[in-house]
Amino acid sequence: MYQKNFKGSWKLLFQNLELFVPDAVFYIVNLIFLVFVLNQLGLVGLLTSSNDLLQSKEALTQFLSSLDPVFFIKSIFYFLIFFILAFLTGTGTDTAKFYMIRQLFLKKKLSFSDAFSQGARGFYFKLLGLKIVKFIAFIIPVVLIYSLLWYIVPAPESFLGTLFSKAILLNIALSLSLPFVIFFTLSFYFSEQALFLQKLSIKDSLKKSYNFMKNNFLPLIFTILILFAVNLLISLFFNVVTKIFTPSIIISIFNFITIAVIALWGNLFTFSVYSELEKVKR
């Protein structure tokens, strides 16, 4: 099964190059957002002319220490806006991408315009809600464990001691919550596929994904391992390339494009595995 899905996913990808459009829109729009934010903060020059500042730790430290405290508050505000817009934009482009993949697997006509119109009307808020619910599920164990530790462990008197203590407690909370994170990751791994291929509600998508994990645990693990192995091989390949050749903009762009291609193939592969094991009617 995996060999067929592996090859079939690559074949679908290169036979339907319009699948790259949603991700391309995401990168372009967020690049515009990022340039706007840096421009508002007066930092656009860092990306163009101040190479020494970016490459020198001492110069960067000196530059940051010279900034007004108000600048940091302004930076937090603008970057918070940026991440919110990136999240909303990413949800929109993911909706279009998953809708196009859905059309492929259901043997329906693939249309870029429908992906951004019909797909948005039918799935945007569902996918947005699904992402929020999954994030809350992941963050709750961390918050609860951290709150419990903060209540048990006495706080130091000094300000720096308090910050250091909070950082340690956060690391402990993250470590202790790892089993819950793994459980939720496996439980909700195919929730997007259930949402789009079977047009389920948020609740039913999560429930369907959880039942899939219980009934197909080994195929789920194999799917994750295959995706991990492919990404690991690509990472090792570029590590070798950067050691052989001097890092350049061309290598960086090629690396970025390769990562984008692998990510999109991974989406097709997971849809393919879920579609076959759940026997989704095409």
Buried (B, 14 or more C-beta within 10 A) or exposed (E): EBEEBBEBBBEBBEEBEEBBBBBEBBEEBBEEBBEBBBEBBEBBEBEEEBEEBEEEEEEBEEBEEEEEEEBEEBBEEBBEBBEEBBBEBBBBBBBBBBBBBBBBBEEEEBBEEBBBEBBBEBBBEBBBBBBEBBEEBBEEBBEBBBEEBBEEEEEEEEEEEEEEBBEEBBEBBBEBBEEBBEBBBBBBBBBBBBBBBBEBEBEBBBBBBBBBBEEBEEBBEBBBEBBEEBBEEBEEEBEEEBEEEEEEEEBEEEBEEEBBBBEBBBBBBBBBBBBBBBEBEE
